[in-house]
């Protein structure tokens, strides 16, 4: 299997055609978490057209091995290339932590992750930084390393939160059980008297009402989604890829049940999206 075949003799054009500017930006996540990134695109880049993919058949990503995550990410990127996207935003911290550096050298389009923009913003905000993340992201130490490279004087504590993604995906945000779980996860960070908390997973901002009720008001919450879209805007400008015309309607695809995703998404999108299922075996065949 030649993962790098796209990289062979392909140069991404610096001077982009109008057609290229109008191409979609691909955003993917394991599920509805990436909608927090999508909302930021709507807010900051209203002219950009989006293709959103939720790998709902294989979530949660946070308990997967690095080899599995890398395979999933390659499959999704190959499929997105076939759809003609001009840029991909990994709205998935686990993918960003475990696969981003590898796939960046294998694909001929800009690929942005959420960790570095989040780390840069956190260092500007606080000195005692807590990170809540999936077990895989926490274990990777990606946030700690990124933050300490920018400012070694900052203190960083990370907590793996395995139950958060399933609770969000099952629409249990306001369940009393979710509050108890959140309190348990946040307790070690409260003991360290953190001044900043990073949502180290795009699902977690959906839990903001619960998390905010547990933390002291002095603790600042940081959503990397805001900052990755700022980075995307700069990259589009630099490459001459920014779209100046009206955006096309967002295309939504999932690997699992389209109806479930649509019903769960409505509370964050304000409407019922039209969602299409993409067969996982189709994704796998793309890279064989």
C-alpha positions as CSV (number, residue, x, y, z in Angstrom):
1,X,0.0,0.0,0.0
2,X,1.6,3.3,-1.1
3,X,0.2,5.9,1.3
4,X,2.5,8.6,-0.1
5,X,1.6,8.2,-3.8
6,X,-0.3,11.5,-3.8
7,X,2.9,13.2,-2.9
8,X,5.0,11.9,-5.8
9,X,5.1,14.7,-8.3
10,X,2.3,16.9,-7.1
11,X,2.9,20.6,-6.2
12,X,0.1,22.5,-4.6
13,X,-0.4,25.7,-6.7
14,X,0.4,29.0,-4.9
15,X,-1.5,31.0,-7.4
16,X,-4.9,29.5,-7.2
17,X,-7.6,29.5,-9.9
18,X,-11.1,30.8,-9.1
19,X,-12.3,27.2,-9.4
20,X,-9.7,26.2,-6.7
21,X,-10.8,29.1,-4.5
22,X,-14.4,28.0,-4.7
23,X,-13.5,24.4,-3.7
24,X,-14.7,23.1,-0.3
25,X,-12.7,22.9,2.9
26,X,-12.9,19.4,4.4
27,X,-13.5,19.1,8.2
28,X,-13.6,15.7,9.9
29,X,-14.0,14.3,13.4
30,X,-15.2,11.1,14.9
31,X,-18.7,12.5,15.4
32,X,-20.5,15.7,16.3
33,X,-17.5,17.1,18.1
34,X,-16.3,18.8,14.9
35,X,-19.4,20.9,14.7
36,X,-17.7,23.2,17.2
37,X,-15.1,23.8,14.5
38,X,-17.7,24.1,11.8
39,X,-19.6,26.8,13.7
40,X,-16.3,28.8,13.9
41,X,-15.9,28.5,10.1
42,X,-19.4,29.9,9.7
43,X,-18.5,32.8,12.1
44,X,-15.0,33.6,10.8
45,X,-15.0,32.4,7.2
46,X,-18.6,32.8,6.0
47,X,-17.7,32.6,2.3
48,X,-16.1,29.2,2.6
49,X,-18.0,26.0,1.5
50,X,-17.6,23.0,3.7
51,X,-17.6,19.2,3.4
52,X,-18.0,17.7,6.9
53,X,-17.3,14.1,7.7
54,X,-18.1,12.3,11.0
55,X,-16.6,8.9,11.4
56,X,-19.4,7.8,13.6
57,X,-19.2,4.1,12.9
58,X,-15.7,4.0,14.5
59,X,-16.1,6.5,17.4
60,X,-14.7,7.1,20.0
61,X,-11.2,7.6,18.6
62,X,-9.8,8.3,22.0
63,X,-9.4,4.7,23.0
64,X,-7.9,3.6,19.7
65,X,-4.2,2.8,19.0
66,X,-2.0,5.1,17.0
67,X,-1.9,2.6,14.1
68,X,-5.7,2.5,13.9
69,X,-6.0,6.3,14.1
70,X,-3.4,6.7,11.3
71,X,-5.2,4.3,9.1
72,X,-8.6,6.0,9.7
73,X,-7.1,9.4,9.0
74,X,-5.4,8.2,5.8
75,X,-8.7,6.7,4.5
76,X,-10.6,9.9,5.3
77,X,-8.0,12.2,3.6
78,X,-7.9,10.0,0.5
79,X,-11.7,10.2,0.3
80,X,-11.7,13.9,0.8
81,X,-9.1,14.4,-1.9
82,X,-11.4,12.5,-4.3
83,X,-14.1,15.0,-3.4
84,X,-11.8,17.8,-4.5
85,X,-11.3,19.7,-1.2
86,X,-8.7,22.5,-1.2
87,X,-7.8,22.2,2.5
88,X,-8.5,19.8,5.4
89,X,-9.1,20.7,9.1
90,X,-8.7,17.8,11.5
91,X,-11.4,18.7,13.9
92,X,-10.1,15.8,16.1
93,X,-7.5,16.2,18.8
94,X,-6.7,12.5,18.8
95,X,-6.0,12.5,15.1
96,X,-4.1,15.8,15.4
97,X,-2.0,14.3,18.2
98,X,-1.3,10.9,16.6
99,X,-1.4,11.3,12.8
100,X,-1.0,14.9,11.7
101,X,2.8,15.1,11.3
102,X,2.8,11.8,9.3
103,X,0.0,12.6,6.9
104,X,1.1,16.2,6.2
105,X,4.0,14.8,4.2
106,X,1.8,12.3,2.3
107,X,-0.9,14.6,0.9
108,X,-0.6,17.6,-1.5
109,X,-3.1,19.9,0.3
110,X,-2.8,22.0,3.5
111,X,-3.8,19.9,6.6
112,X,-4.4,21.8,9.8
113,X,-4.7,20.3,13.3
114,X,-6.2,21.7,16.5
115,X,-3.4,21.2,19.0
116,X,-0.8,23.8,18.1
117,X,-3.2,26.7,17.6
118,X,-4.8,25.8,21.0
119,X,-1.4,25.6,22.7
120,X,-0.3,29.0,21.4
121,X,-3.5,30.6,22.6
122,X,-3.3,28.9,26.1
123,X,0.2,30.2,26.7
124,X,-1.0,33.7,26.1
125,X,-3.8,33.3,28.6
126,X,-2.4,31.4,31.6
127,X,0.5,29.9,33.6
128,X,-1.3,27.0,35.2
129,X,-2.9,25.2,32.4
130,X,-5.2,22.1,32.6
131,X,-6.1,20.0,29.6
132,X,-9.0,17.6,29.4
133,X,-8.7,15.2,26.5
134,X,-9.4,11.7,25.3
135,X,-7.1,9.0,26.8
136,X,-5.2,8.7,23.5
137,X,-4.5,12.5,23.3
138,X,-3.6,12.7,27.0
139,X,-1.2,9.8,26.7
140,X,0.4,11.3,23.6
141,X,1.5,14.3,25.7
142,X,0.9,16.4,22.5
143,X,-0.6,19.4,24.3
144,X,2.1,19.4,27.1
145,X,4.9,19.2,24.6
146,X,3.4,21.9,22.4
147,X,2.8,24.3,25.3
148,X,6.2,23.7,26.9
149,X,8.0,24.3,23.6
150,X,6.4,27.7,23.4
151,X,7.0,28.6,27.1
152,X,8.9,26.1,29.4
153,X,7.9,28.1,32.5
154,X,4.2,27.2,32.2
155,X,2.8,24.3,34.3
156,X,0.6,21.8,32.4
157,X,-1.7,19.0,33.8
158,X,-3.6,16.6,31.5
159,X,-6.5,14.4,32.4
160,X,-7.9,11.7,30.1
161,X,-11.7,11.7,30.0
162,X,-12.9,8.4,28.4
163,X,-16.6,8.9,29.1
164,X,-17.1,12.4,27.7
165,X,-17.4,11.6,24.0
166,X,-19.9,8.8,24.4
167,X,-22.0,11.0,26.7
168,X,-22.1,13.8,24.1
169,X,-22.8,11.4,21.3
170,X,-25.7,9.9,23.3
171,X,-27.1,13.3,24.0
172,X,-26.6,12.9,27.8
173,X,-25.1,16.4,28.4
174,X,-27.7,17.3,31.1
175,X,-27.8,13.9,32.7
176,X,-26.9,14.0,36.5
177,X,-24.4,11.2,35.8
178,X,-22.5,13.5,33.4
179,X,-22.1,16.1,36.1
180,X,-20.7,13.5,38.5
181,X,-18.2,12.2,35.9
182,X,-17.1,15.7,35.0
183,X,-16.6,16.6,38.7
184,X,-14.4,13.5,39.0
185,X,-12.3,14.3,35.9
186,X,-11.9,18.0,36.9
187,X,-11.0,17.4,40.6
188,X,-7.2,16.8,40.0
189,X,-7.1,20.0,38.0
190,X,-9.0,22.0,40.7
191,X,-6.4,20.8,43.2
192,X,-3.6,22.2,41.1
193,X,-5.4,25.6,41.0
194,X,-5.4,25.9,37.3
195,X,-6.1,29.3,35.7
196,X,-6.9,28.0,32.2
197,X,-8.7,24.9,30.9
198,X,-8.2,23.7,27.4
199,X,-10.9,21.7,25.7
200,X,-8.6,19.0,24.4
201,X,-11.3,17.4,22.3
202,X,-13.8,19.1,20.0
203,X,-16.7,17.3,21.7
204,X,-16.0,18.9,25.0
205,X,-17.3,22.5,24.3
206,X,-20.7,20.8,24.1
207,X,-20.3,20.1,27.8
208,X,-19.6,23.8,28.6
209,X,-22.7,24.3,30.9
210,X,-21.6,21.3,33.0
211,X,-17.9,22.2,33.1
212,X,-18.6,25.9,33.8
213,X,-20.8,24.9,36.8
214,X,-17.9,23.0,38.4
215,X,-15.0,25.4,37.8
216,X,-14.3,28.6,39.7
217,X,-15.3,31.6,37.6
218,X,-11.7,32.8,37.5
219,X,-10.7,29.8,35.3
220,X,-10.7,30.7,31.6
221,X,-12.0,28.1,29.2
222,X,-10.1,27.8,25.9
223,X,-11.7,26.3,22.8
224,X,-8.9,25.5,20.2
225,X,-11.6,25.6,17.4
226,X,-11.5,29.4,17.5
227,X,-7.8,29.5,17.0
228,X,-7.5,26.7,14.3
229,X,-9.9,28.7,12.1
230,X,-7.9,31.8,12.6
231,X,-4.9,29.8,11.4
232,X,-6.9,28.4,8.5
233,X,-7.9,31.9,7.4
234,X,-4.2,33.0,7.4
235,X,-3.2,29.9,5.4
236,X,-6.0,30.4,2.8
237,X,-4.9,34.1,2.4
238,X,-1.2,33.0,2.0
239,X,-2.1,30.4,-0.7
240,X,-4.5,32.6,-2.5
241,X,-7.3,30.1,-1.8
242,X,-9.8,32.3,0.0
243,X,-13.3,32.2,-1.5
244,X,-14.8,35.6,-2.2
245,X,-18.2,34.4,-3.5
246,X,-21.1,33.1,-1.6
247,X,-20.7,29.8,0.2
248,X,-22.4,26.6,-1.0
249,X,-24.6,24.7,1.5
250,X,-22.5,22.4,3.8
251,X,-22.3,18.8,2.7
252,X,-22.6,16.3,5.7
253,X,-21.3,12.7,5.5
254,X,-21.0,10.1,8.2
255,X,-19.8,6.5,8.3
256,X,-22.5,5.4,10.7
257,X,-26.2,6.2,10.9
258,X,-27.1,9.4,9.0
259,X,-30.4,9.9,10.9
260,X,-28.8,9.6,14.3
261,X,-26.2,12.2,13.4
262,X,-28.8,14.6,11.9
263,X,-31.0,14.4,15.0
264,X,-28.1,14.9,17.4
265,X,-26.7,17.8,15.3
266,X,-29.9,19.9,15.2
267,X,-29.4,21.4,18.7
268,X,-26.0,22.9,17.6
269,X,-26.8,23.7,14.0
270,X,-30.2,25.1,14.5
271,X,-31.7,23.0,11.7
272,X,-31.8,19.4,10.6
273,X,-28.9,18.8,8.3
274,X,-29.2,16.6,5.2
275,X,-26.7,13.8,5.9
276,X,-25.4,11.1,3.7
277,X,-23.8,7.8,4.7
278,X,-20.4,6.8,3.3
279,X,-19.6,3.1,3.5
280,X,-16.5,2.4,5.6
281,X,-15.5,-0.3,3.1
282,X,-15.5,2.3,0.4
283,X,-13.1,4.4,2.4
284,X,-10.9,1.4,3.0
285,X,-10.8,0.5,-0.7
286,X,-9.6,4.0,-1.6
287,X,-6.2,3.4,0.0
288,X,-5.6,-0.1,-1.1
